[in-house]
Amino acid sequence: MIALEDELIELLADLAEVDGHDVGSNEIKFFILATDPKATFNRARPLLERASRLHAITAAYREVNADGYPVIWPEVSQKEFTIA
């Protein structure tokens, strides 16, 4: 997890800020501050594919002062994304 986080930090340095992670409930959540969440995910996607993690990823974002987390990946997901 730390190695993947370090790679994300390096990869996204000019686009977004990797702001930490949370581990629990059989999940790992990375928190990334980005002005363009979809572009940020698209940049990270090849790394996640190489790490064989893309199949296990749900990527979502939250606008400042908004409720809910629209899901970016998987593209046709009906899964609700929440932060506990």
SVG drawing of the C-alpha trace seen along z (x, -y; Angstrom):
<svg xmlns="http://www.w3.org/2000/svg" viewBox="-27 -24 35 32">
<polyline fill="none" stroke="black" stroke-width="0.4" points="0.0,0.0 2.8,-2.5 4.6,-1.7 1.5,-2.3 0.8,-5.5 4.4,-6.7 4.0,-5.9 0.8,-7.9 2.4,-10.9 5.2,-10.9 2.9,-10.3 0.3,-12.9 2.7,-15.6 1.9,-18.2 -1.8,-17.4 -3.1,-16.6 -2.1,-16.1 -2.2,-12.6 -3.4,-13.6 -3.2,-10.3 -5.0,-7.0 -7.3,-5.1 -7.2,-1.3 -10.2,0.6 -13.2,2.8 -11.2,4.8 -10.6,1.6 -7.8,-0.9 -8.9,-4.4 -6.5,-6.9 -7.5,-10.6 -6.4,-12.7 -7.1,-16.5 -7.7,-17.3 -9.3,-20.1 -10.0,-17.6 -10.9,-14.2 -11.5,-12.4 -8.1,-13.6 -6.4,-12.6 -7.9,-9.1 -7.0,-8.8 -3.4,-9.6 -3.4,-7.0 -5.2,-4.3 -2.2,-2.7 -0.3,-2.5 -3.3,-0.7 -3.5,1.6 0.2,2.5 -0.2,3.1 -3.1,5.5 -5.4,3.3 -7.8,1.8 -10.4,4.6 -10.6,3.9 -10.9,0.1 -13.8,-2.2 -12.9,-5.8 -15.2,-8.6 -14.9,-12.3 -16.8,-14.9 -17.1,-18.5 -16.4,-21.1 -19.6,-21.8 -21.5,-18.9 -23.0,-15.8 -22.4,-12.4 -19.6,-10.9 -20.1,-10.4 -18.3,-7.3 -15.8,-7.6 -14.7,-4.0 -16.0,-1.5 -17.7,-3.6 -21.1,-1.9 -21.1,-1.4 -24.3,-1.4 -22.4,-1.1 -22.8,-3.9 -19.5,-5.2 -19.4,-6.3 -16.8,-7.4 -17.5,-6.0"/>
</svg>
